[in-house]
Amino acid sequence: MKSIKYLLSTVSVGCACLGITFAASAQTWTQTSAPRTNWIAIASSADGTTLVAAVDAGEIYASTNSGVTWQKGTNSPNFHGSFNTVWSSVAASADGVKLAATSDFFNPGAPGVGAIFTSTNSGAGWTMVSSIIMDLQSISSSADGNKLATVVSDGGIYVSTNSGTTWTQTSAPNAPNSDWTPIASSADGTKLVAAFYGGGIYISTNSGATWTQTGAPSTNWFSCASSADGRKLAAAVSGGGIYTSTNSGTSWTSNSVPVTSWRGVASSADGSRLVAVATKGLIVTSTNWGAAWLSNNVPSNHWWSVASSADGTKLAAVVYGGGIYTSYTVPKPSLCLAASNNSLAFSWAMTSTNFVLQKISNLSKANWTTLTNKPVLNLTNLQNQIILPSPGSNVFYRLKTP
């Protein structure tokens, strides 16, 4: 059993958070058992256990074991006669149970109509919930899977508050040549970020009711990502670089990465860990909000889309004309403590590792007690939380792996 070597004591007042720095090294990427084909999009649950990936003009696959095995969903959306569904994007709720996918060309008898499909069982089965308009480019999901948002090329932005059952067009610009491409959401679905291909980046702080253009330059935006609170943003340019913002899009910083055909970018829940992929054989990662980047040792593939777990330790990327690869870094979460009235609130980043909270009153002894309180996932920041009454005396706490 491996334990976190730093401890929290209830002597501390206010809010304390003991951070542990990740080693500055590139990740190791491993090809999964997924078939080699034209993968176009991938998304991940918060713990990185459930993955969903779509094949361009093909079918949708899901994995519930971090990519070890993959299964096609029943009622795969490629079932409508001889027409293939041209997928553009997939999204997942925090628990990986609710999934969503968009197509930019779908033909169940009406040529040129885009469609939205959802799954309520981790990709085992799919149902078409809406056919809106052609060229649906991207979809985002809140942590609970209830709030969805999708962008339409040469159209507008639509939102749903009931997992895709009904949709409402927002006030976002939808004039001709408003070529919306990417969209991303905060964990609670209230903050959205979307961008034009060949235009600017817009944000909404009220679930899409109103939109404001940010100070980002007008360029060929292809992908964007958001932290759980919507304050830290990242966006990738096709034929350009990667930009980040730490203030909800008020200002943007151009990052020191090669100018290339960037296709996908993903973020951890706190925004500190970023990953981006390009079609010309590049995967880069950052552990400091994009201030510095590391080039990963990966095959020179047409990387097309990338996904991240909430803590940024589990990554998955797809290759157009290839397979699906995953990367794993041993999680080392920070244990945070906030004192309020007569209660103590402990929190740590959601990971695929089942960390347990332990306590002891005397560090000279070895009999740590594992608390039986079950962590509750906070859907606003994707942190595990346990609230305990104040012990009234000196007590030390730690996280430990099973």
KELUMTI-96372 format. One record per residue (C-alpha): residue in three letters; x, y, z. Coordinates in steps of 0.5 Angstrom, whole numbers, padded with zeros to 4 digits, always signed. Layout:
BEGIN
ALAXYZ;...
***
This chain:
BEGIN
MET+0000+0000+0000;LYS+0003+0007-0002;SER+0001+0013+0002;ILE+0001+0020+0001;LYS+0007+0023+0005;TYR+0004+0029+0007;LEU-0001+0030+0012;LEU-0006+0035+0014;SER-0007+0037+0021;THR-0014+0040+0024;VAL-0009+0045+0027;SER-0010+0049+0021;VAL-0015+0055+0020;GLY-0019+0057+0014;CYS-0017+0053+0008;ALA-0011+0049+0007;CYS-0009+0045+0001;LEU-0002+0041+0000;GLY+0000+0040-0007;ILE+0005+0035-0010;THR+0008+0037-0016;PHE+0008+0032-0022;ALA+0015+0030-0025;ALA+0017+0034-0031;SER+0017+0028-0036;ALA+0013+0026-0042;GLN+0008+0021-0042;THR+0008+0014-0045;TRP+0003+0012-0050;THR+0000+0005-0051;GLN-0004+0003-0057;THR-0010+0000-0055;SER-0014-0006-0058;ALA-0019-0001-0061;PRO-0019-0003-0069;ARG-0015+0001-0074;THR-0020+0006-0077;ASN-0022+0013-0079;TRP-0023+0015-0071;ILE-0025+0022-0071;ALA-0027+0024-0064;ILE-0026+0021-0057;ALA-0029+0023-0050;SER-0028+0021-0043;SER-0031+0020-0036;ALA-0028+0024-0030;ASP-0024+0018-0027;GLY-0022+0016-0034;THR-0025+0009-0034;THR-0031+0010-0039;LEU-0028+0012-0046;VAL-0033+0014-0052;ALA-0030+0014-0059;ALA-0033+0015-0066;VAL-0031+0013-0073;ASP-0032+0018-0079;ALA-0037+0015-0083;GLY-0037+0009-0078;GLU-0040+0007-0072;ILE-0039+0009-0064;TYR-0035+0005-0059;ALA-0034+0005-0052;SER-0030+0002-0047;THR-0031+0002-0039;ASN-0024-0001-0037;SER-0020+0005-0039;GLY-0019+0003-0046;VAL-0017-0005-0045;THR-0023-0007-0049;TRP-0028-0004-0054;GLN-0035-0005-0056;LYS-0040-0003-0061;GLY-0046+0000-0058;THR-0053-0003-0060;ASN-0057+0001-0065;SER-0051+0003-0067;PRO-0052+0010-0071;ASN-0050+0007-0078;PHE-0056+0003-0078;HIS-0060+0007-0083;GLY-0060+0003-0090;SER-0054+0004-0094;PHE-0052+0011-0091;ASN-0046+0012-0086;THR-0047+0017-0081;VAL-0041+0022-0081;TRP-0039+0024-0074;SER-0036+0030-0071;SER-0036+0030-0064;VAL-0037+0026-0057;ALA-0038+0028-0050;ALA-0039+0024-0043;SER-0042+0026-0037;ALA-0037+0025-0031;ASP-0039+0018-0029;GLY-0039+0016-0036;VAL-0046+0014-0036;LYS-0049+0019-0040;LEU-0046+0020-0047;ALA-0048+0024-0053;ALA-0045+0025-0060;THR-0046+0029-0066;SER-0046+0028-0074;ASP-0045+0033-0079;PHE-0048+0029-0084;PHE-0054+0024-0083;ASN-0059+0021-0088;PRO-0064+0017-0085;GLY-0068+0019-0091;ALA-0067+0026-0091;PRO-0061+0028-0094;GLY-0056+0033-0091;VAL-0059+0033-0084;GLY-0054+0033-0078;ALA-0057+0029-0072;ILE-0055+0028-0065;PHE-0055+0021-0061;THR-0055+0020-0054;SER-0053+0014-0049;THR-0056+0013-0042;ASN-0052+0006-0041;SER-0045+0008-0042;GLY-0045+0007-0050;ALA-0048+0000-0049;GLY-0054+0003-0053;TRP-0056+0009-0057;THR-0062+0013-0059;MET-0063+0019-0064;VAL-0066+0025-0060;SER-0066+0030-0065;SER-0064+0032-0072;ILE-0063+0040-0073;ILE-0059+0042-0079;MET-0053+0040-0083;ASP-0046+0040-0080;LEU-0046+0039-0073;GLN-0039+0041-0071;SER-0038+0039-0064;ILE-0042+0038-0057;SER-0041+0039-0050;SER-0044+0036-0043;SER-0044+0038-0036;ALA-0042+0034-0031;ASP-0049+0031-0030;GLY-0050+0030-0037;ASN-0056+0034-0037;LYS-0054+0040-0040;LEU-0051+0040-0047;ALA-0049+0045-0052;THR-0048+0044-0060;VAL-0045+0048-0065;VAL-0047+0049-0072;SER-0043+0050-0078;ASP-0046+0056-0082;GLY-0051+0056-0076;GLY-0052+0058-0069;ILE-0051+0055-0062;TYR-0056+0050-0059;VAL-0057+0048-0052;SER-0061+0043-0048;THR-0062+0042-0041;ASN-0065+0035-0041;SER-0060+0031-0044;GLY-0062+0032-0051;THR-0069+0031-0051;THR-0071+0038-0053;TRP-0066+0044-0056;THR-0066+0051-0056;GLN-0063+0056-0061;THR-0059+0061-0057;SER-0057+0068-0059;ALA-0050+0067-0061;PRO-0049+0069-0068;ASN-0051+0065-0074;ALA-0050+0069-0080;PRO-0047+0066-0086;ASN-0040+0064-0086;SER-0040+0064-0078;ASP-0037+0057-0078;TRP-0037+0055-0071;THR-0033+0049-0070;PRO-0031+0048-0063;ILE-0035+0048-0056;ALA-0033+0047-0049;SER-0037+0047-0042;SER-0036+0048-0035;ALA-0038+0042-0030;ASP-0044+0046-0028;GLY-0046+0047-0036;THR-0047+0055-0034;LYS-0040+0057-0037;LEU-0039+0056-0045;VAL-0034+0057-0050;ALA-0034+0057-0057;ALA-0030+0059-0063;PHE-0031+0061-0070;TYR-0026+0057-0075;GLY-0023+0063-0079;GLY-0026+0068-0073;GLY-0026+0069-0066;ILE-0028+0066-0059;TYR-0034+0067-0055;ILE-0036+0066-0048;SER-0043+0065-0044;THR-0043+0065-0037;ASN-0051+0064-0037;SER-0052+0057-0040;GLY-0052+0060-0047;ALA-0057+0066-0046;THR-0052+0071-0048;TRP-0045+0071-0051;THR-0039+0076-0051;GLN-0033+0076-0056;THR-0027+0075-0052;GLY-0020+0078-0054;ALA-0018+0072-0058;PRO-0015+0073-0065;SER-0019+0071-0071;THR-0016+0065-0073;ASN-0017+0058-0075;TRP-0020+0055-0068;PHE-0021+0048-0069;SER-0021+0045-0061;CYS-0022+0048-0055;ALA-0023+0046-0047;SER-0025+0049-0041;SER-0023+0047-0033;ALA-0029+0045-0029;ASP-0030+0052-0026;GLY-0030+0055-0033;ARG-0024+0060-0032;LYS-0018+0057-0035;LEU-0019+0056-0042;ALA-0015+0053-0048;ALA-0016+0053-0055;ALA-0012+0050-0061;VAL-0011+0053-0068;SER-0011+0049-0074;GLY-0004+0051-0078;GLY-0002+0056-0072;GLY-0001+0055-0064;ILE-0004+0054-0058;TYR-0007+0059-0053;THR-0009+0059-0046;SER-0013+0064-0042;THR-0014+0064-0034;ASN-0019+0069-0033;SER-0025+0066-0037;GLY-0023+0069-0044;THR-0021+0076-0042;SER-0014+0075-0044;TRP-0010+0070-0048;THR-0003+0068-0048;SER+0000+0065-0054;ASN+0004+0058-0052;SER+0011+0056-0054;VAL+0009+0050-0059;PRO+0010+0049-0066;VAL+0006+0052-0071;THR+0002+0046-0074;SER-0004+0043-0075;TRP-0007+0042-0068;ARG-0013+0038-0068;GLY-0015+0037-0061;VAL-0014+0040-0054;ALA-0016+0037-0047;SER-0016+0040-0040;SER-0016+0037-0033;ALA-0021+0040-0028;ASP-0017+0045-0025;GLY-0014+0047-0032;SER-0007+0046-0030;ARG-0006+0040-0034;LEU-0007+0040-0041;VAL-0006+0036-0047;ALA-0006+0037-0055;VAL-0005+0033-0061;ALA-0004+0035-0068;THR-0004+0031-0075;LYS+0003+0031-0076;GLY+0005+0027-0071;LEU+0005+0031-0065;ILE+0002+0030-0058;VAL+0005+0035-0053;THR+0003+0036-0045;SER+0003+0041-0040;THR+0003+0041-0032;ASN+0003+0048-0031;TRP-0003+0051-0035;GLY+0001+0052-0041;ALA+0007+0056-0039;ALA+0011+0050-0041;TRP+0010+0044-0046;LEU+0013+0037-0047;SER+0013+0033-0053;ASN+0011+0026-0052;ASN+0015+0020-0056;VAL+0009+0018-0060;PRO+0009+0015-0067;SER+0008+0020-0073;ASN+0001+0019-0074;HIS-0005+0023-0076;TRP-0007+0025-0069;TRP-0014+0028-0069;SER-0018+0028-0062;VAL-0016+0027-0055;ALA-0019+0027-0048;SER-0017+0027-0041;SER-0019+0025-0034;ALA-0021+0030-0029;ASP-0014+0030-0025;GLY-0011+0029-0032;THR-0007+0023-0031;LYS-0011+0019-0036;LEU-0011+0021-0043;ALA-0013+0018-0049;ALA-0012+0020-0056;VAL-0015+0017-0063;VAL-0011+0017-0070;TYR-0015+0018-0076;GLY-0013+0012-0080;GLY-0010+0009-0074;GLY-0012+0006-0067;ILE-0013+0009-0060;TYR-0008+0010-0055;THR-0008+0012-0048;SER-0003+0014-0043;TYR-0003+0014-0035;THR+0001+0017-0030;VAL+0000+0015-0023;PRO-0004+0020-0019;LYS-0002+0024-0013;PRO-0008+0028-0011;SER-0007+0034-0006;LEU-0011+0033+0000;CYS-0015+0040+0001;LEU-0018+0042+0008;ALA-0023+0048+0009;ALA-0026+0049+0016;SER-0033+0052+0017;ASN-0037+0053+0023;ASN-0036+0046+0027;SER-0035+0042+0021;LEU-0029+0040+0017;ALA-0029+0039+0009;PHE-0024+0035+0006;SER-0023+0035-0002;TRP-0019+0032-0007;ALA-0019+0031-0015;MET-0023+0025-0017;THR-0018+0019-0020;SER-0019+0012-0022;THR-0015+0010-0016;ASN-0020+0009-0010;PHE-0016+0013-0005;VAL-0019+0013+0002;LEU-0018+0018+0008;GLN-0015+0016+0014;LYS-0014+0019+0021;ILE-0009+0019+0027;SER-0009+0023+0033;ASN-0001+0021+0035;LEU+0004+0021+0029;SER+0008+0017+0034;LYS+0003+0011+0033;ALA+0002+0007+0027;ASN-0005+0005+0028;TRP-0008+0010+0022;THR-0016+0009+0022;THR-0019+0009+0015;LEU-0026+0013+0015;THR-0032+0009+0013;ASN-0035+0016+0010;LYS-0036+0015+0003;PRO-0034+0021-0002;VAL-0039+0025-0005;LEU-0037+0028-0012;ASN-0038+0035-0013;LEU-0040+0036-0020;THR-0038+0044-0020;ASN-0031+0042-0019;LEU-0030+0035-0020;GLN-0027+0034-0013;ASN-0029+0028-0008;GLN-0031+0031-0002;ILE-0032+0029+0005;ILE-0035+0033+0011;LEU-0034+0031+0018;PRO-0035+0034+0025;SER-0030+0038+0028;PRO-0026+0033+0033;GLY-0025+0038+0038;SER-0017+0036+0039;ASN-0011+0035+0035;VAL-0012+0030+0029;PHE-0008+0028+0023;TYR-0011+0026+0016;ARG-0008+0023+0010;LEU-0010+0020+0003;LYS-0008+0013+0002;THR-0009+0008-0004;PRO-0012+0001-0002;
***
